[in-house]
Amino acid sequence: MANIITLRTIYKIKEYHFQPMKQANGSNYPFVKPVRYDAFGNTEMILTDAERNSPESAYFIPEDLDIVITEGTTFNLDNPLDRNKWEAIKNSDLIAPSRFAKDSHGDSLIDGNKFRYGRAEILIDVPGEESAQSVNKKKLITKAWSYIENDTLNGHLTKCKLLGKPMMNAPATDVMDYLYQFAETDPSRIIELYTSTDSSLMLLMIDAKERNVIRKINGLWMYGDNVLGATDEAILLYMKTPQNKVVFDALKDETYPEYAIKTPKSEPVVETPEVVEPAPTTKTKTKK
């Protein structure tokens, strides 16, 4: 079974038709041969005498071959003809090497991203892949739930705020229920909130916006005369840059004045003039 390629289709009733693809350099694969038409519109492969007498000739495929793919189509790679057909189509954008394969941008070849669907509609069936994915997700959900379970109510409220759902006046059970449900959908996001060093900075950014400490002017977030950036990511980067520490400390103190370290005012020093006492005088007697 290791040499059997089984294909699954996203749209189960759809039929796909492929013709042999070109190699990266634009030429045919060595086993794909050009064709010519006869007077009746039929095609035949154009072969040299050497190719016609080659033992491999039985496994040549014409360049206009119609390779049909449906749900469950298989290719036996131990069969040279099947192997050549598969080799000729396997690099099509419509075929993903697995259900969860991603492109160079990290987007799913099948599901795409939030802006568009993926281009692939056919996938290579990898035995055990989907069950392994399911087990891994359940492990992540369990881990996320443990973080929620061991957190305080204030911690729960903070996490909700970071997720864009303030629940300050909601019952504690509603808050926990929301976090548990979110963890079932996206456990990695919950785990990130509890483990990322950026969580405190994200909370500061949210609170600074709510309290109008930082304001958006002409598409840019500003703190006073300081440009923080156009996006949340840019603001976080600004906050983390060591050269901006003075501005960051001022922003934090203004956002959370109750926690700001206040330097005690020193009492003015009043200098008193030094009193210089006159030196004692001695009287001298005059001789008569």
Secondary structure, 3 states (H helix, E strand, C coil): CCCEEEEEECCCCCCEEECCCCCCCCCCCCCEECEEECCCCCEEECCCHHHHCCHHHHHCEECCCCEEECCCCEEECCCHHHHHHHHHHCCCCCEECCCCCECCCCCECCCECCCCCCCCCEEECCCCHHHHHHHHHHHHHHHHHHHHHCCCHHHHHHHHHHCCCCCCCCCHHHHHHHHHHHHHHCHHHHHHHHHCCCHHHHHHHHHHHHCCCCEEECCEEEECCEEEECCHHHHHHHHHCHHHHHHHHHHHHHHCHHHCCCCCCCCCCCCCCCCCCCCCCCCCCCCC
